[in-house]
């Protein structure tokens, strides 16, 4: 069974997939383009690995015409996944949406439309994620905000233990 479930933010979908498991192992579908209730054509796939729980990545986005829609699928371990709506004319502008993702969680993945900042905190060692994006990465347009920016009111479940210097250097949201 595979489902897209619209969450509290317009255009954000939780991805629910029940794995087929037998004596050989398991098979988990992570994306069904034809059933996604919006147009999404991925052009890049990426794999993120997180050795330790408490690893934080975010809050990242791409500026201008390079803003990307994406799916995030947690294929091992567990993460606390966060999207912040940066679309100025949206009803959920500056609000965060938080979803626990993992193979054994209620949702295995999340679809975020373009115009969202994204980040996550690994909740288990060896958490792995697959990203599908509809625009190519552009280092000139890559940006972010501080993970603990008060403007977003993100209810992180625990403080991060590992975070990159780059993610610590992002500015706060100024409006």
C-alpha positions in Angstrom: 0.0 0.0 0.0 1.2 3.5 -0.9 -0.5 6.8 -0.1 0.1 10.5 -0.2 -1.7 12.2 2.7 -2.1 16.0 2.6 -0.8 17.5 5.9 -1.7 20.8 7.6 0.2 23.0 5.1 -1.3 23.4 1.6 0.8 21.3 -0.9 2.7 19.3 1.7 2.2 15.5 1.7 3.2 12.8 4.0 4.2 9.6 2.2 3.0 6.4 3.7 4.2 3.1 2.4 3.9 -0.4 3.9 6.9 -2.6 3.0 6.6 -6.0 1.5 8.6 -8.3 3.7 9.5 -12.0 3.3 12.4 -14.3 4.1 14.7 -12.5 1.7 14.2 -9.0 3.3 11.9 -6.1 2.3 10.8 -3.9 -0.5 9.6 -0.3 0.2 8.3 2.0 -2.5 9.4 5.5 -1.7 7.9 7.5 -4.6 5.0 7.2 -7.1 5.1 10.2 -9.4 1.9 9.3 -11.2 -0.2 9.4 -8.0 1.3 12.6 -6.4 -1.5 15.2 -6.4 0.8 17.8 -7.9 3.2 18.0 -10.8 6.7 16.8 -9.8 9.4 15.7 -12.2 12.6 14.9 -10.3 15.9 15.8 -11.9 18.3 14.9 -9.1 18.5 12.1 -6.5 20.7 12.4 -3.4 21.6 10.1 -0.5 22.3 11.6 3.0 23.9 9.5 5.7 24.0 10.4 9.4 26.3 8.3 11.5 25.1 9.5 14.9 21.7 10.4 16.4 21.4 14.1 17.2 22.9 15.1 13.8 21.1 18.3 12.5 21.1 19.5 8.9 19.3 22.7 8.0 17.5 24.9 7.5 18.3 24.9 3.8 16.6 26.3 0.7 17.5 27.6 -2.8 16.7 31.2 -3.7 15.0 32.8 -6.7 14.1 30.7 -9.7 16.0 27.7 -8.3 13.6 27.0 -5.4 13.0 23.3 -5.5 10.2 20.9 -4.7 11.5 17.8 -3.1 10.6 14.4 -1.6 12.6 13.3 1.5 12.4 9.5 2.2 14.0 8.0 5.4 15.1 4.5 4.4 16.9 3.6 7.6 16.8 4.9 11.1 14.5 7.7 12.1 14.5 11.5 11.7 12.5 14.5 12.9 11.9 16.3 9.6 11.0 20.0 9.3 9.8 22.2 6.5 9.3 26.0 7.0 7.0 27.7 4.5 8.8 30.7 3.0 6.0 31.5 0.5 5.0 35.0 1.3 1.4 34.7 0.1 0.7 31.3 1.8 -1.6 30.8 4.7 1.1 28.9 6.5 3.9 31.5 5.8 6.7 31.1 8.3 5.0 28.2 10.0 6.9 24.9 10.4 5.6 21.5 9.7 7.3 18.6 11.6 7.0 14.9 10.8 8.9 11.9 12.2 10.1 9.8 9.2 11.4 6.3 9.2 10.7 2.9 7.8 8.7 2.0 10.9 7.1 5.4 11.5 3.7 6.5 10.4 5.3 8.3 7.4 8.3 7.1 5.5 8.6 10.3 3.4 7.5 13.8 2.9 6.8 16.0 -0.2 7.6 19.7 0.2 6.6 22.1 -2.6 9.1 24.8 -3.8 9.3 27.7 -1.4 10.1 25.7 1.8 13.3 25.7 3.9 14.1 22.1 5.0 16.0 20.5 7.8 16.1 17.5 10.0 17.5 16.0 13.2 18.5 12.3 13.2 16.8 10.4 16.0 18.7 7.2 15.5 22.3 6.3 14.6 22.9 5.4 10.9 19.8 7.2 9.6 19.8 7.5 5.8 17.6 9.6 3.5 17.0 9.7 -0.2 16.1 13.1 -1.7 14.4 13.7 -5.0 14.5 17.3 -6.3 12.9 18.9 -9.3 15.7 21.5 -9.9 19.4 21.0 -10.0 21.5 22.1 -7.1 22.9 25.7 -7.6 25.6 26.7 -5.2 25.0 30.4 -6.1 21.4 30.0 -4.9 22.0 27.8 -1.9 21.0 29.5 1.4 19.6 28.8 4.8 18.4 30.1 8.2 19.5 29.2 11.6 18.0 25.9 12.8 16.7 27.5 16.1 15.4 30.7 14.6 12.7 32.0 16.9 10.7 33.2 13.9 9.9 29.6 12.9 9.1 28.2 16.4 10.3 24.7 15.5 9.7 22.3 18.4 12.9 20.3 18.1 12.6 17.1 20.3 16.2 17.4 21.6 19.1 19.7 21.1 21.5 18.7 18.3 24.8 17.1 19.1 26.4 17.4 15.7 25.9 20.4 13.4 28.1 21.8 10.6 29.9 25.1 10.9 28.0 26.2 7.8 24.6 25.4 9.4 25.7 27.3 12.5 26.6 30.3 10.4 23.2 31.0 8.7 21.6 34.3 9.6 18.3 34.6 11.4 15.1 35.4 9.4 14.6 39.1 9.0 11.3 39.2 7.1 
